[in-house]
């Protein structure tokens, strides 16, 4: 058995939006969870859907 050490870092939705914008994407929709709950301030989770910015 072998172990692999991986470092993870949390990226909040604001940082993800910035990275997406720099990659030519824009936010299409944001949910408060995988079941499609509305996203509100204070949500513990978010599911963000991005699309290419050059698409209408």
PDBQT receptor file of N, H, CA, C and O in Angstrom, charges set to zero:
ATOM      1  N   UNK A   1       0.849  -1.176   0.000  1.00  0.00    +0.000 N 
ATOM      2  CA  UNK A   1       0.000   0.000   0.000  1.00  0.00    +0.000 C 
ATOM      3  C   UNK A   1       0.895   1.241   0.000  1.00  0.00    +0.000 C 
ATOM      4  O   UNK A   1       1.881   1.297   0.736  1.00  0.00    +0.000 OA
ATOM      5  N   UNK A   2       0.560   2.214  -0.808  1.00  0.00    +0.000 N 
ATOM      6  H   UNK A   2      -0.240   2.168  -1.406  1.00  0.00    +0.000 HD
ATOM      7  CA  UNK A   2       1.322   3.456  -0.838  1.00  0.00    +0.000 C 
ATOM      8  C   UNK A   2       0.401   4.635  -0.523  1.00  0.00    +0.000 C 
ATOM      9  O   UNK A   2      -0.814   4.573  -0.715  1.00  0.00    +0.000 OA
ATOM     10  N   UNK A   3       1.003   5.678  -0.046  1.00  0.00    +0.000 N 
ATOM     11  H   UNK A   3       1.990   5.728   0.110  1.00  0.00    +0.000 HD
ATOM     12  CA  UNK A   3       0.256   6.887   0.298  1.00  0.00    +0.000 C 
ATOM     13  C   UNK A   3       0.718   8.023  -0.599  1.00  0.00    +0.000 C 
ATOM     14  O   UNK A   3       1.902   8.152  -0.911  1.00  0.00    +0.000 OA
ATOM     15  N   UNK A   4      -0.220   8.826  -0.998  1.00  0.00    +0.000 N 
ATOM     16  H   UNK A   4      -1.182   8.722  -0.745  1.00  0.00    +0.000 HD
ATOM     17  CA  UNK A   4       0.085  10.004  -1.796  1.00  0.00    +0.000 C 
ATOM     18  C   UNK A   4      -0.343  11.224  -0.988  1.00  0.00    +0.000 C 
ATOM     19  O   UNK A   4      -1.486  11.306  -0.537  1.00  0.00    +0.000 OA
ATOM     20  N   UNK A   5       0.553  12.148  -0.810  1.00  0.00    +0.000 N 
ATOM     21  H   UNK A   5       1.481  12.081  -1.175  1.00  0.00    +0.000 HD
ATOM     22  CA  UNK A   5       0.237  13.372  -0.080  1.00  0.00    +0.000 C 
ATOM     23  C   UNK A   5      -0.142  14.460  -1.084  1.00  0.00    +0.000 C 
ATOM     24  O   UNK A   5       0.615  14.778  -2.000  1.00  0.00    +0.000 OA
ATOM     25  N   UNK A   6      -1.319  15.013  -0.887  1.00  0.00    +0.000 N 
ATOM     26  H   UNK A   6      -1.935  14.754  -0.143  1.00  0.00    +0.000 HD
ATOM     27  CA  UNK A   6      -1.826  16.053  -1.788  1.00  0.00    +0.000 C 
ATOM     28  C   UNK A   6      -2.271  17.226  -0.933  1.00  0.00    +0.000 C 
ATOM     29  O   UNK A   6      -2.914  17.047   0.101  1.00  0.00    +0.000 OA
ATOM     30  N   UNK A   7      -1.928  18.407  -1.366  1.00  0.00    +0.000 N 
ATOM     31  H   UNK A   7      -1.405  18.552  -2.206  1.00  0.00    +0.000 HD
ATOM     32  CA  UNK A   7      -2.379  19.617  -0.671  1.00  0.00    +0.000 C 
ATOM     33  C   UNK A   7      -3.581  20.194  -1.402  1.00  0.00    +0.000 C 
ATOM     34  O   UNK A   7      -3.565  20.340  -2.624  1.00  0.00    +0.000 OA
ATOM     35  N   UNK A   8      -4.606  20.516  -0.659  1.00  0.00    +0.000 N 
ATOM     36  H   UNK A   8      -4.620  20.398   0.333  1.00  0.00    +0.000 HD
ATOM     37  CA  UNK A   8      -5.793  21.151  -1.204  1.00  0.00    +0.000 C 
ATOM     38  C   UNK A   8      -5.941  22.523  -0.574  1.00  0.00    +0.000 C 
ATOM     39  O   UNK A   8      -5.511  22.761   0.554  1.00  0.00    +0.000 OA
ATOM     40  N   UNK A   9      -6.544  23.398  -1.311  1.00  0.00    +0.000 N 
ATOM     41  H   UNK A   9      -6.894  23.205  -2.228  1.00  0.00    +0.000 HD
ATOM     42  CA  UNK A   9      -6.795  24.745  -0.814  1.00  0.00    +0.000 C 
ATOM     43  C   UNK A   9      -8.212  25.126  -1.188  1.00  0.00    +0.000 C 
ATOM     44  O   UNK A   9      -8.626  24.936  -2.332  1.00  0.00    +0.000 OA
ATOM     45  N   UNK A  10      -8.952  25.656  -0.247  1.00  0.00    +0.000 N 
ATOM     46  H   UNK A  10      -8.616  25.811   0.682  1.00  0.00    +0.000 HD
ATOM     47  CA  UNK A  10     -10.318  26.094  -0.497  1.00  0.00    +0.000 C 
ATOM     48  C   UNK A  10     -10.300  27.360  -1.344  1.00  0.00    +0.000 C 
ATOM     49  O   UNK A  10      -9.545  28.293  -1.070  1.00  0.00    +0.000 OA
ATOM     50  N   UNK A  11     -11.134  27.380  -2.372  1.00  0.00    +0.000 N 
ATOM     51  H   UNK A  11     -11.747  26.622  -2.595  1.00  0.00    +0.000 HD
ATOM     52  CA  UNK A  11     -11.333  28.586  -3.181  1.00  0.00    +0.000 C 
ATOM     53  C   UNK A  11     -12.805  28.956  -3.078  1.00  0.00    +0.000 C 
ATOM     54  O   UNK A  11     -13.674  28.174  -3.463  1.00  0.00    +0.000 OA
ATOM     55  N   UNK A  12     -13.078  30.121  -2.570  1.00  0.00    +0.000 N 
ATOM     56  H   UNK A  12     -12.372  30.756  -2.258  1.00  0.00    +0.000 HD
ATOM     57  CA  UNK A  12     -14.461  30.585  -2.446  1.00  0.00    +0.000 C 
ATOM     58  C   UNK A  12     -15.041  30.955  -3.798  1.00  0.00    +0.000 C 
ATOM     59  O   UNK A  12     -14.331  31.014  -4.801  1.00  0.00    +0.000 OA
ATOM     60  N   UNK A  13     -16.349  31.205  -3.808  1.00  0.00    +0.000 N 
ATOM     61  H   UNK A  13     -16.926  31.157  -2.993  1.00  0.00    +0.000 HD
ATOM     62  CA  UNK A  13     -17.015  31.487  -5.082  1.00  0.00    +0.000 C 
ATOM     63  C   UNK A  13     -16.491  32.764  -5.731  1.00  0.00    +0.000 C 
ATOM     64  O   UNK A  13     -16.460  32.844  -6.959  1.00  0.00    +0.000 OA
ATOM     65  N   UNK A  14     -16.089  33.741  -4.973  1.00  0.00    +0.000 N 
ATOM     66  H   UNK A  14     -16.114  33.676  -3.976  1.00  0.00    +0.000 HD
ATOM     67  CA  UNK A  14     -15.550  34.972  -5.547  1.00  0.00    +0.000 C 
ATOM     68  C   UNK A  14     -14.246  34.730  -6.287  1.00  0.00    +0.000 C 
ATOM     69  O   UNK A  14     -14.026  35.274  -7.369  1.00  0.00    +0.000 OA
ATOM     70  N   UNK A  15     -13.385  33.913  -5.700  1.00  0.00    +0.000 N 
ATOM     71  H   UNK A  15     -13.563  33.472  -4.821  1.00  0.00    +0.000 HD
ATOM     72  CA  UNK A  15     -12.118  33.584  -6.352  1.00  0.00    +0.000 C 
ATOM     73  C   UNK A  15     -12.345  32.718  -7.594  1.00  0.00    +0.000 C 
ATOM     74  O   UNK A  15     -11.676  32.894  -8.612  1.00  0.00    +0.000 OA
ATOM     75  N   UNK A  16     -13.294  31.782  -7.502  1.00  0.00    +0.000 N 
ATOM     76  H   UNK A  16     -13.838  31.639  -6.675  1.00  0.00    +0.000 HD
ATOM     77  CA  UNK A  16     -13.620  30.954  -8.672  1.00  0.00    +0.000 C 
ATOM     78  C   UNK A  16     -14.178  31.809  -9.807  1.00  0.00    +0.000 C 
ATOM     79  O   UNK A  16     -13.858  31.582 -10.974  1.00  0.00    +0.000 OA
ATOM     80  N   UNK A  17     -15.014  32.792  -9.467  1.00  0.00    +0.000 N 
ATOM     81  H   UNK A  17     -15.275  32.977  -8.519  1.00  0.00    +0.000 HD
ATOM     82  CA  UNK A  17     -15.553  33.701 -10.497  1.00  0.00    +0.000 C 
ATOM     83  C   UNK A  17     -14.425  34.458 -11.192  1.00  0.00    +0.000 C 
ATOM     84  O   UNK A  17     -14.440  34.617 -12.413  1.00  0.00    +0.000 OA
ATOM     85  N   UNK A  18     -13.453  34.922 -10.420  1.00  0.00    +0.000 N 
ATOM     86  H   UNK A  18     -13.441  34.793  -9.429  1.00  0.00    +0.000 HD
ATOM     87  CA  UNK A  18     -12.317  35.640 -10.997  1.00  0.00    +0.000 C 
ATOM     88  C   UNK A  18     -11.508  34.725 -11.918  1.00  0.00    +0.000 C 
ATOM     89  O   UNK A  18     -11.163  35.115 -13.033  1.00  0.00    +0.000 OA
ATOM     90  N   UNK A  19     -11.207  33.511 -11.456  1.00  0.00    +0.000 N 
ATOM     91  H   UNK A  19     -11.487  33.194 -10.550  1.00  0.00    +0.000 HD
ATOM     92  CA  UNK A  19     -10.451  32.580 -12.303  1.00  0.00    +0.000 C 
ATOM     93  C   UNK A  19     -11.223  32.243 -13.574  1.00  0.00    +0.000 C 
ATOM     94  O   UNK A  19     -10.632  32.133 -14.648  1.00  0.00    +0.000 OA
ATOM     95  N   UNK A  20     -12.525  32.081 -13.459  1.00  0.00    +0.000 N 
ATOM     96  H   UNK A  20     -13.005  32.170 -12.587  1.00  0.00    +0.000 HD
ATOM     97  CA  UNK A  20     -13.349  31.784 -14.633  1.00  0.00    +0.000 C 
ATOM     98  C   UNK A  20     -13.307  32.951 -15.613  1.00  0.00    +0.000 C 
ATOM     99  O   UNK A  20     -13.144  32.750 -16.817  1.00  0.00    +0.000 OA
ATOM    100  N   UNK A  21     -13.454  34.170 -15.099  1.00  0.00    +0.000 N 
ATOM    101  H   UNK A  21     -13.586  34.333 -14.122  1.00  0.00    +0.000 HD
ATOM    102  CA  UNK A  21     -13.429  35.358 -15.969  1.00  0.00    +0.000 C 
ATOM    103  C   UNK A  21     -12.097  35.479 -16.689  1.00  0.00    +0.000 C 
ATOM    104  O   UNK A  21     -12.061  35.805 -17.876  1.00  0.00    +0.000 OA
ATOM    105  N   UNK A  22     -11.005  35.222 -15.985  1.00  0.00    +0.000 N 
ATOM    106  H   UNK A  22     -11.034  34.957 -15.021  1.00  0.00    +0.000 HD
ATOM    107  CA  UNK A  22      -9.682  35.276 -16.607  1.00  0.00    +0.000 C 
ATOM    108  C   UNK A  22      -9.506  34.198 -17.673  1.00  0.00    +0.000 C 
ATOM    109  O   UNK A  22      -8.691  34.347 -18.584  1.00  0.00    +0.000 OA
ATOM    110  N   UNK A  23     -10.275  33.108 -17.556  1.00  0.00    +0.000 N 
ATOM    111  H   UNK A  23     -10.936  32.987 -16.816  1.00  0.00    +0.000 HD
ATOM    112  CA  UNK A  23     -10.212  32.013 -18.529  1.00  0.00    +0.000 C 
ATOM    113  C   UNK A  23     -11.211  32.201 -19.667  1.00  0.00    +0.000 C 
ATOM    114  O   UNK A  23     -11.335  31.334 -20.532  1.00  0.00    +0.000 OA
ATOM    115  N   UNK A  24     -11.928  33.336 -19.673  1.00  0.00    +0.000 N 
ATOM    116  H   UNK A  24     -11.827  34.041 -18.971  1.00  0.00    +0.000 HD
ATOM    117  CA  UNK A  24     -12.890  33.597 -20.744  1.00  0.00    +0.000 C 
ATOM    118  C   UNK A  24     -14.270  33.007 -20.501  1.00  0.00    +0.000 C 
ATOM    119  O   UNK A  24     -15.032  32.783 -21.442  1.00  0.00    +0.000 OA
ATOM    120  N   UNK A  25     -14.590  32.757 -19.232  1.00  0.00    +0.000 N 
ATOM    121  H   UNK A  25     -13.972  32.939 -18.468  1.00  0.00    +0.000 HD
ATOM    122  CA  UNK A  25     -15.895  32.212 -18.874  1.00  0.00    +0.000 C 
ATOM    123  C   UNK A  25     -16.697  33.241 -18.112  1.00  0.00    +0.000 C 
ATOM    124  O   UNK A  25     -16.151  34.219 -17.600  1.00  0.00    +0.000 OA
ATOM    125  N   UNK A  26     -17.997  33.015 -18.039  1.00  0.00    +0.000 N 
ATOM    126  H   UNK A  26     -18.441  32.220 -18.454  1.00  0.00    +0.000 HD
ATOM    127  CA  UNK A  26     -18.851  33.867 -17.199  1.00  0.00    +0.000 C 
ATOM    128  C   UNK A  26     -19.820  32.977 -16.441  1.00  0.00    +0.000 C 
ATOM    129  O   UNK A  26     -20.143  31.870 -16.871  1.00  0.00    +0.000 OA
ATOM    130  N   UNK A  27     -20.269  33.478 -15.321  1.00  0.00    +0.000 N 
ATOM    131  H   UNK A  27     -20.007  34.378 -14.972  1.00  0.00    +0.000 HD
ATOM    132  CA  UNK A  27     -21.193  32.727 -14.476  1.00  0.00    +0.000 C 
ATOM    133  C   UNK A  27     -22.541  32.627 -15.167  1.00  0.00    +0.000 C 
ATOM    134  O   UNK A  27     -23.111  33.634 -15.587  1.00  0.00    +0.000 OA
ATOM    135  N   UNK A  28     -23.042  31.417 -15.280  1.00  0.00    +0.000 N 
ATOM    136  H   UNK A  28     -22.579  30.599 -14.938  1.00  0.00    +0.000 HD
ATOM    137  CA  UNK A  28     -24.370  31.215 -15.849  1.00  0.00    +0.000 C 
ATOM    138  C   UNK A  28     -25.408  31.051 -14.745  1.00  0.00    +0.000 C 
ATOM    139  O   UNK A  28     -26.504  31.606 -14.824  1.00  0.00    +0.000 OA
ATOM    140  N   UNK A  29     -25.054  30.283 -13.713  1.00  0.00    +0.000 N 
ATOM    141  H   UNK A  29     -24.164  29.832 -13.649  1.00  0.00    +0.000 HD
ATOM    142  CA  UNK A  29     -25.996  30.028 -12.630  1.00  0.00    +0.000 C 
ATOM    143  C   UNK A  29     -25.234  29.563 -11.397  1.00  0.00    +0.000 C 
ATOM    144  O   UNK A  29     -24.204  28.898 -11.518  1.00  0.00    +0.000 OA
ATOM    145  N   UNK A  30     -25.726  29.904 -10.224  1.00  0.00    +0.000 N 
ATOM    146  H   UNK A  30     -26.562  30.444 -10.126  1.00  0.00    +0.000 HD
ATOM    147  CA  UNK A  30     -25.114  29.434  -8.978  1.00  0.00    +0.000 C 
ATOM    148  C   UNK A  30     -26.218  28.880  -8.079  1.00  0.00    +0.000 C 
ATOM    149  O   UNK A  30     -27.260  29.505  -7.882  1.00  0.00    +0.000 OA
ATOM    150  N   UNK A  31     -25.958  27.700  -7.545  1.00  0.00    +0.000 N 
ATOM    151  H   UNK A  31     -25.111  27.192  -7.705  1.00  0.00    +0.000 HD
ATOM    152  CA  UNK A  31     -26.905  27.025  -6.668  1.00  0.00    +0.000 C 
ATOM    153  C   UNK A  31     -26.316  26.894  -5.272  1.00  0.00    +0.000 C 
ATOM    154  O   UNK A  31     -25.106  27.020  -5.084  1.00  0.00    +0.000 OA
ATOM    155  N   UNK A  32     -27.166  26.644  -4.312  1.00  0.00    +0.000 N 
ATOM    156  H   UNK A  32     -28.149  26.541  -4.465  1.00  0.00    +0.000 HD
ATOM    157  CA  UNK A  32     -26.732  26.457  -2.935  1.00  0.00    +0.000 C 
ATOM    158  C   UNK A  32     -26.374  25.021  -2.598  1.00  0.00    +0.000 C 
ATOM    159  O   UNK A  32     -26.011  24.734  -1.457  1.00  0.00    +0.000 OA
ATOM    160  N   UNK A  33     -26.466  24.114  -3.556  1.00  0.00    +0.000 N 
ATOM    161  H   UNK A  33     -26.761  24.347  -4.483  1.00  0.00    +0.000 HD
ATOM    162  CA  UNK A  33     -26.121  22.709  -3.340  1.00  0.00    +0.000 C 
ATOM    163  C   UNK A  33     -26.386  21.901  -4.591  1.00  0.00    +0.000 C 
ATOM    164  O   UNK A  33     -26.891  22.425  -5.584  1.00  0.00    +0.000 OA
ATOM    165  N   UNK A  34     -26.044  20.619  -4.541  1.00  0.00    +0.000 N 
ATOM    166  H   UNK A  34     -25.634  20.194  -3.734  1.00  0.00    +0.000 HD
ATOM    167  CA  UNK A  34     -26.172  19.754  -5.711  1.00  0.00    +0.000 C 
ATOM    168  C   UNK A  34     -27.617  19.509  -6.116  1.00  0.00    +0.000 C 
ATOM    169  O   UNK A  34     -27.877  19.144  -7.263  1.00  0.00    +0.000 OA
ATOM    170  N   UNK A  35     -28.562  19.700  -5.203  1.00  0.00    +0.000 N 
ATOM    171  H   UNK A  35     -28.350  19.996  -4.272  1.00  0.00    +0.000 HD
ATOM    172  CA  UNK A  35     -29.975  19.469  -5.509  1.00  0.00    +0.000 C 
ATOM    173  C   UNK A  35     -30.637  20.694  -6.138  1.00  0.00    +0.000 C 
ATOM    174  O   UNK A  35     -31.842  20.680  -6.392  1.00  0.00    +0.000 OA
ATOM    175  N   UNK A  36     -29.867  21.752  -6.393  1.00  0.00    +0.000 N 
ATOM    176  H   UNK A  36     -28.889  21.764  -6.187  1.00  0.00    +0.000 HD
ATOM    177  CA  UNK A  36     -30.401  22.946  -7.040  1.00  0.00    +0.000 C 
ATOM    178  C   UNK A  36     -31.041  23.951  -6.099  1.00  0.00    +0.000 C 
ATOM    179  O   UNK A  36     -31.831  24.792  -6.528  1.00  0.00    +0.000 OA
ATOM    180  N   UNK A  37     -30.704  23.870  -4.820  1.00  0.00    +0.000 N 
ATOM    181  H   UNK A  37     -30.062  23.187  -4.471  1.00  0.00    +0.000 HD
ATOM    182  CA  UNK A  37     -31.252  24.831  -3.863  1.00  0.00    +0.000 C 
ATOM    183  C   UNK A  37     -30.804  26.240  -4.234  1.00  0.00    +0.000 C 
ATOM    184  O   UNK A  37     -29.731  26.414  -4.812  1.00  0.00    +0.000 OA
ATOM    185  N   UNK A  38     -31.608  27.243  -3.913  1.00  0.00    +0.000 N 
ATOM    186  H   UNK A  38     -32.480  27.102  -3.444  1.00  0.00    +0.000 HD
ATOM    187  CA  UNK A  38     -31.201  28.629  -4.190  1.00  0.00    +0.000 C 
ATOM    188  C   UNK A  38     -29.931  28.987  -3.414  1.00  0.00    +0.000 C 
ATOM    189  O   UNK A  38     -29.754  28.574  -2.268  1.00  0.00    +0.000 OA
ATOM    190  N   UNK A  39     -29.061  29.753  -4.049  1.00  0.00    +0.000 N 
ATOM    191  H   UNK A  39     -29.205  30.089  -4.979  1.00  0.00    +0.000 HD
ATOM    192  CA  UNK A  39     -27.845  30.225  -3.383  1.00  0.00    +0.000 C 
ATOM    193  C   UNK A  39     -28.173  31.518  -2.652  1.00  0.00    +0.000 C 
ATOM    194  O   UNK A  39     -28.725  32.451  -3.233  1.00  0.00    +0.000 OA
ATOM    195  N   UNK A  40     -27.830  31.560  -1.381  1.00  0.00    +0.000 N 
ATOM    196  H   UNK A  40     -27.381  30.802  -0.908  1.00  0.00    +0.000 HD
ATOM    197  CA  UNK A  40     -28.066  32.746  -0.547  1.00  0.00    +0.000 C 
ATOM    198  C   UNK A  40     -26.807  33.024   0.265  1.00  0.00    +0.000 C 
ATOM    199  O   UNK A  40     -25.977  32.137   0.467  1.00  0.00    +0.000 OA
ATOM    200  N   UNK A  41     -26.676  34.251   0.723  1.00  0.00    +0.000 N 
ATOM    201  H   UNK A  41     -27.350  34.972   0.560  1.00  0.00    +0.000 HD
ATOM    202  CA  UNK A  41     -25.566  34.573   1.631  1.00  0.00    +0.000 C 
ATOM    203  C   UNK A  41     -25.600  33.619   2.809  1.00  0.00    +0.000 C 
ATOM    204  O   UNK A  41     -26.662  33.349   3.370  1.00  0.00    +0.000 OA
ATOM    205  N   UNK A  42     -24.467  33.122   3.173  1.00  0.00    +0.000 N 
ATOM    206  H   UNK A  42     -23.604  33.340   2.718  1.00  0.00    +0.000 HD
ATOM    207  CA  UNK A  42     -24.371  32.213   4.299  1.00  0.00    +0.000 C 
ATOM    208  C   UNK A  42     -24.498  30.749   3.933  1.00  0.00    +0.000 C 
ATOM    209  O   UNK A  42     -24.388  29.888   4.807  1.00  0.00    +0.000 OA
ATOM    210  N   UNK A  43     -24.730  30.440   2.654  1.00  0.00    +0.000 N 
ATOM    211  H   UNK A  43     -24.820  31.139   1.944  1.00  0.00    +0.000 HD
ATOM    212  CA  UNK A  43     -24.791  29.033   2.232  1.00  0.00    +0.000 C 
ATOM    213  C   UNK A  43     -23.444  28.369   2.494  1.00  0.00    +0.000 C 
ATOM    214  O   UNK A  43     -22.391  28.944   2.217  1.00  0.00    +0.000 OA
ATOM    215  N   UNK A  44     -23.490  27.169   3.023  1.00  0.00    +0.000 N 
ATOM    216  H   UNK A  44     -24.345  26.702   3.248  1.00  0.00    +0.000 HD
ATOM    217  CA  UNK A  44     -22.253  26.437   3.295  1.00  0.00    +0.000 C 
ATOM    218  C   UNK A  44     -21.633  25.898   2.014  1.00  0.00    +0.000 C 
ATOM    219  O   UNK A  44     -20.426  25.660   1.966  1.00  0.00    +0.000 OA
ATOM    220  N   UNK A  45     -22.442  25.702   0.977  1.00  0.00    +0.000 N 
ATOM    221  H   UNK A  45     -23.422  25.896   1.017  1.00  0.00    +0.000 HD
ATOM    222  CA  UNK A  45     -21.970  25.123  -0.275  1.00  0.00    +0.000 C 
ATOM    223  C   UNK A  45     -22.416  25.976  -1.447  1.00  0.00    +0.000 C 
ATOM    224  O   UNK A  45     -23.342  26.779  -1.337  1.00  0.00    +0.000 OA
ATOM    225  N   UNK A  46     -21.746  25.790  -2.559  1.00  0.00    +0.000 N 
ATOM    226  H   UNK A  46     -20.993  25.137  -2.648  1.00  0.00    +0.000 HD
ATOM    227  CA  UNK A  46     -22.204  26.413  -3.802  1.00  0.00    +0.000 C 
ATOM    228  C   UNK A  46     -21.826  25.527  -4.966  1.00  0.00    +0.000 C 
ATOM    229  O   UNK A  46     -20.781  24.877  -4.962  1.00  0.00    +0.000 OA
ATOM    230  N   UNK A  47     -22.686  25.511  -5.954  1.00  0.00    +0.000 N 
ATOM    231  H   UNK A  47     -23.535  26.039  -5.956  1.00  0.00    +0.000 HD
ATOM    232  CA  UNK A  47     -22.416  24.835  -7.211  1.00  0.00    +0.000 C 
ATOM    233  C   UNK A  47     -22.530  25.926  -8.266  1.00  0.00    +0.000 C 
ATOM    234  O   UNK A  47     -23.609  26.472  -8.492  1.00  0.00    +0.000 OA
ATOM    235  N   UNK A  48     -21.424  26.235  -8.900  1.00  0.00    +0.000 N 
ATOM    236  H   UNK A  48     -20.547  25.790  -8.716  1.00  0.00    +0.000 HD
ATOM    237  CA  UNK A  48     -21.382  27.314  -9.887  1.00  0.00    +0.000 C 
ATOM    238  C   UNK A  48     -21.256  26.730 -11.277  1.00  0.00    +0.000 C 
ATOM    239  O   UNK A  48     -20.429  25.850 -11.516  1.00  0.00    +0.000 OA
ATOM    240  N   UNK A  49     -22.069  27.216 -12.187  1.00  0.00    +0.000 N 
ATOM    241  H   UNK A  49     -22.740  27.931 -11.993  1.00  0.00    +0.000 HD
ATOM    242  CA  UNK A  49     -22.061  26.760 -13.583  1.00  0.00    +0.000 C 
ATOM    243  C   UNK A  49     -21.578  27.921 -14.432  1.00  0.00    +0.000 C 
ATOM    244  O   UNK A  49     -22.139  29.015 -14.384  1.00  0.00    +0.000 OA
ATOM    245  N   UNK A  50     -20.526  27.674 -15.215  1.00  0.00    +0.000 N 
ATOM    246  H   UNK A  50     -20.070  26.785 -15.254  1.00  0.00    +0.000 HD
ATOM    247  CA  UNK A  50     -19.952  28.708 -16.060  1.00  0.00    +0.000 C 
ATOM    248  C   UNK A  50     -20.129  28.333 -17.528  1.00  0.00    +0.000 C 
ATOM    249  O   UNK A  50     -20.289  27.163 -17.876  1.00  0.00    +0.000 OA
ATOM    250  N   UNK A  51     -20.094  29.357 -18.376  1.00  0.00    +0.000 N 
ATOM    251  H   UNK A  51     -19.963  30.307 -18.093  1.00  0.00    +0.000 HD
ATOM    252  CA  UNK A  51     -20.147  29.148 -19.819  1.00  0.00    +0.000 C 
ATOM    253  C   UNK A  51     -19.144  30.055 -20.491  1.00  0.00    +0.000 C 
ATOM    254  O   UNK A  51     -18.663  31.021 -19.899  1.00  0.00    +0.000 OA
ATOM    255  N   UNK A  52     -18.835  29.737 -21.729  1.00  0.00    +0.000 N 
ATOM    256  H   UNK A  52     -19.225  28.952 -22.210  1.00  0.00    +0.000 HD
ATOM    257  CA  UNK A  52     -17.907  30.594 -22.472  1.00  0.00    +0.000 C 
ATOM    258  C   UNK A  52     -18.531  31.967 -22.634  1.00  0.00    +0.000 C 
ATOM    259  O   UNK A  52     -19.716  32.086 -22.947  1.00  0.00    +0.000 OA
ATOM    260  N   UNK A  53     -17.729  33.008 -22.421  1.00  0.00    +0.000 N 
ATOM    261  H   UNK A  53     -16.767  32.912 -22.167  1.00  0.00    +0.000 HD
ATOM    262  CA  UNK A  53     -18.230  34.386 -22.462  1.00  0.00    +0.000 C 
ATOM    263  C   UNK A  53     -18.617  34.818 -23.865  1.00  0.00    +0.000 C 
ATOM    264  O   UNK A  53     -19.394  35.761 -24.014  1.00  0.00    +0.000 OA
ATOM    265  N   UNK A  54     -18.103  34.163 -24.899  1.00  0.00    +0.000 N 
ATOM    266  H   UNK A  54     -17.472  33.397 -24.778  1.00  0.00    +0.000 HD
ATOM    267  CA  UNK A  54     -18.410  34.580 -26.271  1.00  0.00    +0.000 C 
ATOM    268  C   UNK A  54     -19.708  33.968 -26.784  1.00  0.00    +0.000 C 
ATOM    269  O   UNK A  54     -20.046  34.144 -27.955  1.00  0.00    +0.000 OA
ATOM    270  N   UNK A  55     -20.431  33.264 -25.950  1.00  0.00    +0.000 N 
ATOM    271  H   UNK A  55     -20.157  33.121 -24.999  1.00  0.00    +0.000 HD
ATOM    272  CA  UNK A  55     -21.736  32.672 -26.329  1.00  0.00    +0.000 C 
ATOM    273  C   UNK A  55     -22.852  33.505 -25.753  1.00  0.00    +0.000 C 
ATOM    274  O   UNK A  55     -22.762  33.982 -24.622  1.00  0.00    +0.000 OA
ATOM    275  N   UNK A  56     -23.899  33.680 -26.524  1.00  0.00    +0.000 N 
ATOM    276  H   UNK A  56     -23.972  33.292 -27.443  1.00  0.00    +0.000 HD
ATOM    277  CA  UNK A  56     -25.030  34.505 -26.066  1.00  0.00    +0.000 C 
ATOM    278  C   UNK A  56     -25.952  33.716 -25.177  1.00  0.00    +0.000 C 
ATOM    279  O   UNK A  56     -26.954  34.249 -24.701  1.00  0.00    +0.000 OA
TER     280      UNK A  56
